[in-house]
Amino acid sequence: MFRWLGQVVAVTLVSIRTIPQRLSSSVVAVIGIAGVVVVLVSVLSIGVGFKAAVQGTGSPNRAIVLRNGSQSEMTSGLTGPETDIVKQAPGIAQSGGRPVAAAEMFVVVDLPKRSTGTPANVPIRGIEAGSLSIRPELKIVDGRAPQLGTNEAMVGRAAQHQFAGVDLGATYTTGQLSLKIVGVFTTNGSSAESEIWCDSKVLQGAYRRGNSYQSVLIQLDSPASFDNLKNWLTTNPQLNVEAKREQEFYAGQTQVMTGLIDSIGYTISVLMALGAIFGAVLTMYTAVATRTREIATLRALGFNTTSVLVSVVGESLVLALIGGAAGAALAYIGFNGYETSTMNFSSFSQIAFAFHVTPALLTQGLVWALMIGFLGGLFPAIRAARLPISSALREL
């Protein structure tokens, strides 16, 4: 057993140490594998970043109430009297004898992207006084909060970075709506940072919506009270609404987009991986061809075929590991934290977010690299192990 293991280790080390003698072909294999890892990790990081932005908006202590059957705030609609009834439901936290809940509007407007100038659908949220206190994660990082009852507004930091015309002090005008930006806010990187917030009454007047809203955001007195709240709302004959935990609601908003991104990422990576496998196969066949006499000599000296097979596969795995590590490093340096925006198909509005190159994605990239290296080295290794000693010794 120990003799067999010693042979495997000795031949594998020799194979790895001679990699510089085949530098050009080895570099080609490394670059190919690194390219696969860069593409895989960078594309999947889009989905991770998008998902983090949207799902980061939710809190286990909050619930959102929409018109029954609505898939998003955009397709929901509630009258003012209905929102007043919703606020009377049991399970809502109280502050100063008043329910901690806010009826909110949701509309989209056109704003040009800073990078391209192309128009994008940017959400504007109409808020009430309770909208700020119900979101403790919200922080004003520049300027101040808007004064309700006026045309003042504040913009999320991500929206300010991605879209033109909403800088601090600017006035944004569209149709009958005119908003002066007086503040910039953050919400720990959630999708709310892609929005502009102003008084809901201003939006109602500008869009002739009367006394109507899209949703009611509720602070639960405890996460366990959600079921009681939901039962009261759905059985109330005065209402036609549904309640969802905020985390559940925003998780549903990511499914279409993240599924599309992951499908594209894996499809491109599989196609590139096939090319990288062929590159690795050619590299290892070249290595076997240049080491034919050496391999035959080792076998003539008593080294078994398994040690030869493992040495070739081991060399391929080392090249794959180098390529995978290089690709992972390039993906992290080049894409982690890169800010962009894309369409949220659930609300038909833009969401600004940052790419997230996570440890799990880097690990996945390295696993892909090792799989490519293993498959690329397997067939050349089998050929090397099967070489007849007599004919191999006669080869140049």
Contacts in CASP RR format, 6 or more apart in sequence:
PFRMAT RR
TARGET T0000
AUTHOR 0000-0000-0000
METHOD contacts of the structure
MODEL  1
MFRWLGQVVAVTLVSIRTIPQRLSSSVVAVIGIAGVVVVLVSVLSIGVGF
KAAVQGTGSPNRAIVLRNGSQSEMTSGLTGPETDIVKQAPGIAQSGGRPV
AAAEMFVVVDLPKRSTGTPANVPIRGIEAGSLSIRPELKIVDGRAPQLGT
NEAMVGRAAQHQFAGVDLGATYTTGQLSLKIVGVFTTNGSSAESEIWCDS
KVLQGAYRRGNSYQSVLIQLDSPASFDNLKNWLTTNPQLNVEAKREQEFY
AGQTQVMTGLIDSIGYTISVLMALGAIFGAVLTMYTAVATRTREIATLRA
LGFNTTSVLVSVVGESLVLALIGGAAGAALAYIGFNGYETSTMNFSSFSQ
IAFAFHVTPALLTQGLVWALMIGFLGGLFPAIRAARLPISSALREL
4 304 0 8 1.000
4 306 0 8 1.000
4 307 0 8 1.000
6 307 0 8 1.000
7 303 0 8 1.000
7 304 0 8 1.000
7 307 0 8 1.000
8 306 0 8 1.000
8 307 0 8 1.000
8 310 0 8 1.000
8 311 0 8 1.000
10 303 0 8 1.000
10 307 0 8 1.000
11 298 0 8 1.000
11 303 0 8 1.000
11 307 0 8 1.000
11 308 0 8 1.000
11 310 0 8 1.000
11 311 0 8 1.000
12 307 0 8 1.000
12 310 0 8 1.000
12 311 0 8 1.000
12 314 0 8 1.000
12 315 0 8 1.000
14 294 0 8 1.000
14 311 0 8 1.000
15 287 0 8 1.000
15 291 0 8 1.000
15 311 0 8 1.000
15 312 0 8 1.000
15 314 0 8 1.000
15 315 0 8 1.000
16 314 0 8 1.000
16 315 0 8 1.000
16 318 0 8 1.000
18 291 0 8 1.000
19 26 0 8 1.000
19 315 0 8 1.000
19 318 0 8 1.000
19 319 0 8 1.000
21 290 0 8 1.000
22 283 0 8 1.000
22 286 0 8 1.000
22 287 0 8 1.000
22 290 0 8 1.000
25 282 0 8 1.000
25 283 0 8 1.000
25 286 0 8 1.000
25 287 0 8 1.000
26 283 0 8 1.000
26 319 0 8 1.000
28 279 0 8 1.000
28 283 0 8 1.000
29 276 0 8 1.000
29 279 0 8 1.000
29 280 0 8 1.000
29 283 0 8 1.000
29 316 0 8 1.000
29 319 0 8 1.000
29 320 0 8 1.000
30 319 0 8 1.000
30 322 0 8 1.000
30 323 0 8 1.000
30 326 0 8 1.000
31 323 0 8 1.000
32 272 0 8 1.000
32 275 0 8 1.000
32 276 0 8 1.000
32 279 0 8 1.000
32 323 0 8 1.000
33 276 0 8 1.000
33 280 0 8 1.000
33 319 0 8 1.000
33 320 0 8 1.000
33 323 0 8 1.000
33 324 0 8 1.000
33 327 0 8 1.000
33 369 0 8 1.000
33 372 0 8 1.000
33 373 0 8 1.000
34 323 0 8 1.000
34 324 0 8 1.000
34 326 0 8 1.000
34 327 0 8 1.000
34 330 0 8 1.000
35 272 0 8 1.000
35 276 0 8 1.000
35 327 0 8 1.000
36 269 0 8 1.000
36 272 0 8 1.000
36 273 0 8 1.000
36 276 0 8 1.000
36 368 0 8 1.000
36 369 0 8 1.000
36 372 0 8 1.000
37 323 0 8 1.000
37 324 0 8 1.000
37 326 0 8 1.000
37 327 0 8 1.000
37 328 0 8 1.000
37 331 0 8 1.000
37 365 0 8 1.000
37 366 0 8 1.000
37 368 0 8 1.000
37 369 0 8 1.000
38 327 0 8 1.000
38 330 0 8 1.000
38 331 0 8 1.000
39 265 0 8 1.000
39 268 0 8 1.000
39 269 0 8 1.000
39 272 0 8 1.000
40 265 0 8 1.000
40 266 0 8 1.000
40 268 0 8 1.000
40 269 0 8 1.000
40 364 0 8 1.000
40 365 0 8 1.000
40 368 0 8 1.000
41 327 0 8 1.000
41 328 0 8 1.000
41 331 0 8 1.000
41 332 0 8 1.000
41 335 0 8 1.000
41 357 0 8 1.000
41 361 0 8 1.000
41 362 0 8 1.000
41 364 0 8 1.000
41 365 0 8 1.000
42 331 0 8 1.000
42 334 0 8 1.000
42 335 0 8 1.000
42 355 0 8 1.000
42 357 0 8 1.000
43 261 0 8 1.000
43 264 0 8 1.000
43 265 0 8 1.000
43 268 0 8 1.000
43 269 0 8 1.000
44 261 0 8 1.000
44 262 0 8 1.000
44 265 0 8 1.000
44 361 0 8 1.000
44 364 0 8 1.000
45 331 0 8 1.000
45 335 0 8 1.000
45 336 0 8 1.000
45 355 0 8 1.000
45 356 0 8 1.000
45 357 0 8 1.000
45 358 0 8 1.000
45 361 0 8 1.000
46 261 0 8 1.000
46 340 0 8 1.000
46 342 0 8 1.000
46 355 0 8 1.000
47 257 0 8 1.000
47 258 0 8 1.000
47 261 0 8 1.000
47 262 0 8 1.000
48 355 0 8 1.000
48 356 0 8 1.000
48 357 0 8 1.000
48 358 0 8 1.000
48 361 0 8 1.000
49 353 0 8 1.000
49 354 0 8 1.000
49 355 0 8 1.000
49 356 0 8 1.000
50 254 0 8 1.000
50 257 0 8 1.000
50 258 0 8 1.000
50 261 0 8 1.000
50 342 0 8 1.000
50 351 0 8 1.000
50 353 0 8 1.000
51 254 0 8 1.000
51 258 0 8 1.000
52 189 0 8 1.000
52 353 0 8 1.000
52 356 0 8 1.000
53 158 0 8 1.000
53 189 0 8 1.000
53 190 0 8 1.000
53 191 0 8 1.000
53 193 0 8 1.000
53 194 0 8 1.000
53 351 0 8 1.000
53 352 0 8 1.000
53 353 0 8 1.000
53 354 0 8 1.000
54 190 0 8 1.000
54 191 0 8 1.000
54 250 0 8 1.000
54 251 0 8 1.000
54 253 0 8 1.000
54 254 0 8 1.000
54 344 0 8 1.000
54 351 0 8 1.000
55 247 0 8 1.000
55 250 0 8 1.000
55 251 0 8 1.000
55 254 0 8 1.000
56 188 0 8 1.000
56 189 0 8 1.000
56 190 0 8 1.000
56 191 0 8 1.000
56 250 0 8 1.000
57 187 0 8 1.000
57 190 0 8 1.000
57 191 0 8 1.000
57 192 0 8 1.000
57 246 0 8 1.000
57 250 0 8 1.000
58 190 0 8 1.000
58 246 0 8 1.000
58 247 0 8 1.000
58 249 0 8 1.000
58 250 0 8 1.000
59 137 0 8 1.000
59 246 0 8 1.000
59 247 0 8 1.000
60 223 0 8 1.000
60 245 0 8 1.000
60 246 0 8 1.000
60 247 0 8 1.000
61 219 0 8 1.000
61 220 0 8 1.000
61 222 0 8 1.000
61 223 0 8 1.000
62 134 0 8 1.000
62 217 0 8 1.000
62 218 0 8 1.000
62 219 0 8 1.000
62 220 0 8 1.000
62 245 0 8 1.000
62 246 0 8 1.000
63 217 0 8 1.000
63 218 0 8 1.000
63 220 0 8 1.000
63 226 0 8 1.000
63 229 0 8 1.000
63 230 0 8 1.000
63 243 0 8 1.000
63 244 0 8 1.000
63 245 0 8 1.000
63 246 0 8 1.000
64 215 0 8 1.000
64 216 0 8 1.000
64 217 0 8 1.000
64 218 0 8 1.000
64 243 0 8 1.000
64 244 0 8 1.000
64 246 0 8 1.000
64 249 0 8 1.000
65 78 0 8 1.000
65 86 0 8 1.000
65 215 0 8 1.000
65 216 0 8 1.000
65 218 0 8 1.000
65 233 0 8 1.000
65 241 0 8 1.000
65 242 0 8 1.000
65 243 0 8 1.000
66 73 0 8 1.000
66 76 0 8 1.000
66 77 0 8 1.000
66 78 0 8 1.000
66 214 0 8 1.000
66 215 0 8 1.000
66 241 0 8 1.000
66 242 0 8 1.000
66 244 0 8 1.000
67 75 0 8 1.000
67 76 0 8 1.000
67 77 0 8 1.000
67 78 0 8 1.000
67 240 0 8 1.000
67 241 0 8 1.000
67 242 0 8 1.000
68 234 0 8 1.000
68 240 0 8 1.000
68 241 0 8 1.000
68 242 0 8 1.000
69 242 0 8 1.000
70 76 0 8 1.000
70 77 0 8 1.000
70 242 0 8 1.000
71 346 0 8 1.000
72 253 0 8 1.000
72 346 0 8 1.000
72 347 0 8 1.000
73 104 0 8 1.000
73 106 0 8 1.000
73 214 0 8 1.000
73 215 0 8 1.000
73 347 0 8 1.000
74 106 0 8 1.000
74 108 0 8 1.000
74 214 0 8 1.000
74 346 0 8 1.000
74 347 0 8 1.000
74 348 0 8 1.000
74 349 0 8 1.000
76 106 0 8 1.000
76 214 0 8 1.000
76 215 0 8 1.000
77 212 0 8 1.000
77 213 0 8 1.000
77 214 0 8 1.000
77 215 0 8 1.000
78 86 0 8 1.000
78 103 0 8 1.000
78 212 0 8 1.000
78 213 0 8 1.000
78 214 0 8 1.000
78 215 0 8 1.000
78 216 0 8 1.000
78 241 0 8 1.000
79 211 0 8 1.000
79 212 0 8 1.000
79 213 0 8 1.000
80 103 0 8 1.000
80 211 0 8 1.000
80 212 0 8 1.000
80 213 0 8 1.000
81 211 0 8 1.000
82 238 0 8 1.000
82 239 0 8 1.000
82 241 0 8 1.000
83 103 0 8 1.000
83 213 0 8 1.000
83 216 0 8 1.000
85 236 0 8 1.000
85 238 0 8 1.000
85 239 0 8 1.000
86 101 0 8 1.000
86 103 0 8 1.000
86 216 0 8 1.000
86 218 0 8 1.000
86 233 0 8 1.000
86 239 0 8 1.000
86 241 0 8 1.000
87 99 0 8 1.000
87 101 0 8 1.000
87 103 0 8 1.000
87 216 0 8 1.000
87 218 0 8 1.000
88 99 0 8 1.000
89 218 0 8 1.000
89 229 0 8 1.000
89 232 0 8 1.000
89 233 0 8 1.000
90 225 0 8 1.000
90 228 0 8 1.000
90 229 0 8 1.000
90 232 0 8 1.000
91 220 0 8 1.000
91 221 0 8 1.000
91 222 0 8 1.000
91 225 0 8 1.000
91 228 0 8 1.000
91 229 0 8 1.000
92 99 0 8 1.000
92 100 0 8 1.000
92 101 0 8 1.000
92 218 0 8 1.000
92 219 0 8 1.000
92 220 0 8 1.000
92 221 0 8 1.000
92 229 0 8 1.000
93 99 0 8 1.000
93 100 0 8 1.000
93 219 0 8 1.000
93 220 0 8 1.000
93 221 0 8 1.000
94 100 0 8 1.000
94 221 0 8 1.000
95 133 0 8 1.000
99 218 0 8 1.000
100 130 0 8 1.000
100 133 0 8 1.000
100 134 0 8 1.000
100 218 0 8 1.000
100 219 0 8 1.000
101 130 0 8 1.000
101 134 0 8 1.000
101 216 0 8 1.000
101 217 0 8 1.000
101 218 0 8 1.000
101 219 0 8 1.000
102 127 0 8 1.000
102 128 0 8 1.000
102 129 0 8 1.000
102 130 0 8 1.000
102 131 0 8 1.000
102 134 0 8 1.000
102 216 0 8 1.000
102 217 0 8 1.000
103 128 0 8 1.000
103 200 0 8 1.000
103 213 0 8 1.000
103 215 0 8 1.000
103 216 0 8 1.000
104 125 0 8 1.000
104 126 0 8 1.000
104 127 0 8 1.000
104 128 0 8 1.000
104 131 0 8 1.000
104 200 0 8 1.000
104 213 0 8 1.000
104 214 0 8 1.000
104 215 0 8 1.000
104 216 0 8 1.000
104 217 0 8 1.000
105 124 0 8 1.000
105 125 0 8 1.000
105 126 0 8 1.000
105 200 0 8 1.000
105 203 0 8 1.000
105 204 0 8 1.000
105 209 0 8 1.000
105 212 0 8 1.000
105 213 0 8 1.000
105 214 0 8 1.000
106 123 0 8 1.000
106 124 0 8 1.000
106 125 0 8 1.000
106 126 0 8 1.000
106 214 0 8 1.000
106 215 0 8 1.000
106 347 0 8 1.000
107 123 0 8 1.000
107 124 0 8 1.000
107 203 0 8 1.000
107 207 0 8 1.000
108 121 0 8 1.000
108 122 0 8 1.000
108 123 0 8 1.000
108 124 0 8 1.000
108 347 0 8 1.000
108 348 0 8 1.000
108 349 0 8 1.000
109 121 0 8 1.000
109 122 0 8 1.000
109 124 0 8 1.000
109 172 0 8 1.000
109 174 0 8 1.000
109 177 0 8 1.000
109 196 0 8 1.000
110 119 0 8 1.000
110 120 0 8 1.000
110 121 0 8 1.000
110 122 0 8 1.000
110 174 0 8 1.000
111 119 0 8 1.000
111 120 0 8 1.000
111 122 0 8 1.000
111 163 0 8 1.000
111 164 0 8 1.000
111 165 0 8 1.000
111 166 0 8 1.000
111 172 0 8 1.000
112 118 0 8 1.000
112 119 0 8 1.000
112 120 0 8 1.000
112 163 0 8 1.000
112 164 0 8 1.000
112 165 0 8 1.000
113 119 0 8 1.000
113 120 0 8 1.000
113 162 0 8 1.000
113 163 0 8 1.000
113 164 0 8 1.000
113 341 0 8 1.000
114 161 0 8 1.000
114 162 0 8 1.000
114 163 0 8 1.000
114 164 0 8 1.000
115 162 0 8 1.000
117 164 0 8 1.000
120 162 0 8 1.000
120 163 0 8 1.000
120 341 0 8 1.000
120 350 0 8 1.000
121 343 0 8 1.000
121 348 0 8 1.000
121 349 0 8 1.000
121 350 0 8 1.000
122 159 0 8 1.000
122 163 0 8 1.000
122 194 0 8 1.000
122 195 0 8 1.000
122 196 0 8 1.000
122 349 0 8 1.000
122 350 0 8 1.000
123 194 0 8 1.000
123 195 0 8 1.000
123 196 0 8 1.000
123 347 0 8 1.000
123 349 0 8 1.000
123 350 0 8 1.000
124 153 0 8 1.000
124 179 0 8 1.000
124 195 0 8 1.000
124 196 0 8 1.000
124 197 0 8 1.000
124 198 0 8 1.000
124 203 0 8 1.000
125 131 0 8 1.000
125 192 0 8 1.000
125 195 0 8 1.000
125 196 0 8 1.000
125 197 0 8 1.000
125 198 0 8 1.000
126 197 0 8 1.000
126 198 0 8 1.000
126 199 0 8 1.000
126 200 0 8 1.000
126 202 0 8 1.000
126 203 0 8 1.000
127 148 0 8 1.000
127 197 0 8 1.000
127 198 0 8 1.000
127 199 0 8 1.000
127 200 0 8 1.000
128 148 0 8 1.000
128 200 0 8 1.000
129 148 0 8 1.000
131 197 0 8 1.000
131 217 0 8 1.000
132 138 0 8 1.000
132 145 0 8 1.000
134 217 0 8 1.000
134 218 0 8 1.000
134 219 0 8 1.000
135 187 0 8 1.000
135 192 0 8 1.000
137 187 0 8 1.000
137 188 0 8 1.000
137 190 0 8 1.000
138 185 0 8 1.000
138 186 0 8 1.000
138 187 0 8 1.000
138 192 0 8 1.000
139 185 0 8 1.000
139 186 0 8 1.000
139 187 0 8 1.000
140 154 0 8 1.000
140 183 0 8 1.000
140 184 0 8 1.000
140 185 0 8 1.000
141 157 0 8 1.000
141 184 0 8 1.000
141 185 0 8 1.000
141 186 0 8 1.000
142 168 0 8 1.000
142 183 0 8 1.000
142 184 0 8 1.000
143 154 0 8 1.000
143 168 0 8 1.000
143 182 0 8 1.000
143 183 0 8 1.000
143 184 0 8 1.000
144 154 0 8 1.000
144 182 0 8 1.000
144 183 0 8 1.000
145 154 0 8 1.000
145 182 0 8 1.000
145 183 0 8 1.000
145 185 0 8 1.000
146 152 0 8 1.000
146 153 0 8 1.000
146 154 0 8 1.000
146 182 0 8 1.000
146 183 0 8 1.000
146 197 0 8 1.000
146 198 0 8 1.000
146 199 0 8 1.000
147 182 0 8 1.000
148 199 0 8 1.000
148 201 0 8 1.000
149 199 0 8 1.000
149 201 0 8 1.000
149 202 0 8 1.000
150 199 0 8 1.000
150 202 0 8 1.000
151 178 0 8 1.000
151 179 0 8 1.000
151 180 0 8 1.000
151 198 0 8 1.000
151 199 0 8 1.000
151 202 0 8 1.000
152 179 0 8 1.000
152 180 0 8 1.000
152 182 0 8 1.000
152 198 0 8 1.000
152 199 0 8 1.000
153 172 0 8 1.000
153 179 0 8 1.000
153 180 0 8 1.000
153 181 0 8 1.000
153 182 0 8 1.000
153 183 0 8 1.000
153 196 0 8 1.000
153 197 0 8 1.000
153 198 0 8 1.000
154 181 0 8 1.000
154 182 0 8 1.000
154 183 0 8 1.000
154 184 0 8 1.000
154 185 0 8 1.000
154 196 0 8 1.000
154 197 0 8 1.000
154 198 0 8 1.000
155 166 0 8 1.000
155 181 0 8 1.000
155 183 0 8 1.000
155 184 0 8 1.000
155 185 0 8 1.000
155 195 0 8 1.000
155 196 0 8 1.000
155 197 0 8 1.000
156 184 0 8 1.000
156 185 0 8 1.000
156 186 0 8 1.000
156 187 0 8 1.000
156 192 0 8 1.000
156 193 0 8 1.000
156 194 0 8 1.000
156 195 0 8 1.000
156 196 0 8 1.000
156 197 0 8 1.000
157 184 0 8 1.000
157 185 0 8 1.000
157 186 0 8 1.000
157 193 0 8 1.000
158 189 0 8 1.000
158 193 0 8 1.000
158 194 0 8 1.000
158 339 0 8 1.000
158 341 0 8 1.000
158 352 0 8 1.000
158 353 0 8 1.000
159 166 0 8 1.000
159 193 0 8 1.000
159 194 0 8 1.000
159 195 0 8 1.000
159 196 0 8 1.000
159 352 0 8 1.000
160 166 0 8 1.000
160 167 0 8 1.000
160 168 0 8 1.000
160 184 0 8 1.000
161 339 0 8 1.000
161 352 0 8 1.000
162 194 0 8 1.000
162 339 0 8 1.000
162 340 0 8 1.000
162 341 0 8 1.000
162 350 0 8 1.000
162 352 0 8 1.000
163 341 0 8 1.000
163 350 0 8 1.000
163 352 0 8 1.000
165 172 0 8 1.000
166 172 0 8 1.000
166 181 0 8 1.000
166 196 0 8 1.000
167 181 0 8 1.000
168 181 0 8 1.000
168 182 0 8 1.000
168 183 0 8 1.000
168 184 0 8 1.000
169 180 0 8 1.000
169 181 0 8 1.000
169 182 0 8 1.000
170 180 0 8 1.000
170 181 0 8 1.000
171 178 0 8 1.000
171 179 0 8 1.000
171 180 0 8 1.000
171 181 0 8 1.000
172 178 0 8 1.000
172 179 0 8 1.000
172 181 0 8 1.000
172 196 0 8 1.000
173 179 0 8 1.000
175 206 0 8 1.000
176 205 0 8 1.000
176 206 0 8 1.000
176 207 0 8 1.000
177 202 0 8 1.000
177 203 0 8 1.000
177 206 0 8 1.000
177 207 0 8 1.000
179 196 0 8 1.000
179 198 0 8 1.000
179 202 0 8 1.000
181 196 0 8 1.000
185 193 0 8 1.000
185 197 0 8 1.000
186 193 0 8 1.000
187 193 0 8 1.000
189 353 0 8 1.000
189 354 0 8 1.000
191 250 0 8 1.000
191 344 0 8 1.000
191 351 0 8 1.000
191 353 0 8 1.000
193 352 0 8 1.000
194 341 0 8 1.000
194 349 0 8 1.000
194 350 0 8 1.000
194 351 0 8 1.000
194 352 0 8 1.000
194 353 0 8 1.000
200 213 0 8 1.000
203 209 0 8 1.000
204 210 0 8 1.000
204 211 0 8 1.000
204 212 0 8 1.000
217 246 0 8 1.000
218 229 0 8 1.000
218 243 0 8 1.000
220 226 0 8 1.000
220 229 0 8 1.000
226 243 0 8 1.000
226 245 0 8 1.000
229 243 0 8 1.000
230 242 0 8 1.000
230 243 0 8 1.000
233 239 0 8 1.000
233 241 0 8 1.000
233 242 0 8 1.000
233 243 0 8 1.000
234 241 0 8 1.000
234 242 0 8 1.000
234 243 0 8 1.000
252 346 0 8 1.000
253 344 0 8 1.000
253 346 0 8 1.000
253 347 0 8 1.000
256 345 0 8 1.000
256 346 0 8 1.000
257 342 0 8 1.000
257 343 0 8 1.000
257 344 0 8 1.000
257 345 0 8 1.000
257 346 0 8 1.000
269 368 0 8 1.000
273 368 0 8 1.000
273 371 0 8 1.000
273 372 0 8 1.000
276 372 0 8 1.000
277 372 0 8 1.000
277 373 0 8 1.000
277 375 0 8 1.000
277 376 0 8 1.000
279 376 0 8 1.000
280 316 0 8 1.000
280 319 0 8 1.000
280 320 0 8 1.000
280 372 0 8 1.000
280 373 0 8 1.000
280 375 0 8 1.000
280 376 0 8 1.000
280 377 0 8 1.000
281 376 0 8 1.000
281 377 0 8 1.000
281 379 0 8 1.000
281 380 0 8 1.000
283 316 0 8 1.000
283 319 0 8 1.000
284 312 0 8 1.000
284 315 0 8 1.000
284 316 0 8 1.000
284 376 0 8 1.000
284 377 0 8 1.000
284 380 0 8 1.000
284 381 0 8 1.000
285 380 0 8 1.000
285 383 0 8 1.000
287 312 0 8 1.000
287 315 0 8 1.000
287 380 0 8 1.000
288 295 0 8 1.000
288 312 0 8 1.000
288 380 0 8 1.000
288 381 0 8 1.000
288 383 0 8 1.000
288 384 0 8 1.000
291 384 0 8 1.000
292 387 0 8 1.000
292 392 0 8 1.000
292 395 0 8 1.000
293 392 0 8 1.000
293 393 0 8 1.000
293 395 0 8 1.000
293 396 0 8 1.000
295 308 0 8 1.000
295 384 0 8 1.000
295 387 0 8 1.000
295 392 0 8 1.000
296 387 0 8 1.000
296 389 0 8 1.000
296 392 0 8 1.000
296 393 0 8 1.000
296 395 0 8 1.000
297 393 0 8 1.000
298 307 0 8 1.000
298 308 0 8 1.000
299 305 0 8 1.000
299 308 0 8 1.000
299 387 0 8 1.000
299 389 0 8 1.000
299 392 0 8 1.000
300 389 0 8 1.000
300 393 0 8 1.000
305 385 0 8 1.000
305 386 0 8 1.000
306 385 0 8 1.000
308 381 0 8 1.000
308 384 0 8 1.000
308 385 0 8 1.000
309 381 0 8 1.000
309 382 0 8 1.000
309 384 0 8 1.000
309 385 0 8 1.000
310 381 0 8 1.000
311 381 0 8 1.000
312 377 0 8 1.000
312 380 0 8 1.000
312 381 0 8 1.000
312 384 0 8 1.000
312 385 0 8 1.000
313 374 0 8 1.000
313 377 0 8 1.000
313 378 0 8 1.000
313 381 0 8 1.000
315 377 0 8 1.000
316 373 0 8 1.000
316 374 0 8 1.000
316 376 0 8 1.000
316 377 0 8 1.000
316 380 0 8 1.000
316 381 0 8 1.000
317 370 0 8 1.000
317 373 0 8 1.000
317 374 0 8 1.000
319 373 0 8 1.000
320 369 0 8 1.000
320 370 0 8 1.000
320 372 0 8 1.000
320 373 0 8 1.000
320 374 0 8 1.000
321 366 0 8 1.000
321 369 0 8 1.000
321 370 0 8 1.000
323 369 0 8 1.000
324 365 0 8 1.000
324 366 0 8 1.000
324 368 0 8 1.000
324 369 0 8 1.000
325 366 0 8 1.000
325 369 0 8 1.000
327 369 0 8 1.000
328 362 0 8 1.000
328 365 0 8 1.000
328 366 0 8 1.000
331 357 0 8 1.000
331 361 0 8 1.000
331 362 0 8 1.000
332 357 0 8 1.000
332 362 0 8 1.000
335 355 0 8 1.000
335 357 0 8 1.000
336 355 0 8 1.000
336 356 0 8 1.000
336 357 0 8 1.000
337 354 0 8 1.000
337 355 0 8 1.000
337 356 0 8 1.000
337 357 0 8 1.000
338 354 0 8 1.000
338 355 0 8 1.000
339 352 0 8 1.000
339 353 0 8 1.000
339 354 0 8 1.000
340 352 0 8 1.000
340 353 0 8 1.000
340 354 0 8 1.000
340 355 0 8 1.000
341 350 0 8 1.000
341 351 0 8 1.000
341 352 0 8 1.000
341 353 0 8 1.000
342 350 0 8 1.000
342 351 0 8 1.000
342 353 0 8 1.000
343 349 0 8 1.000
343 350 0 8 1.000
343 351 0 8 1.000
344 350 0 8 1.000
344 351 0 8 1.000
END
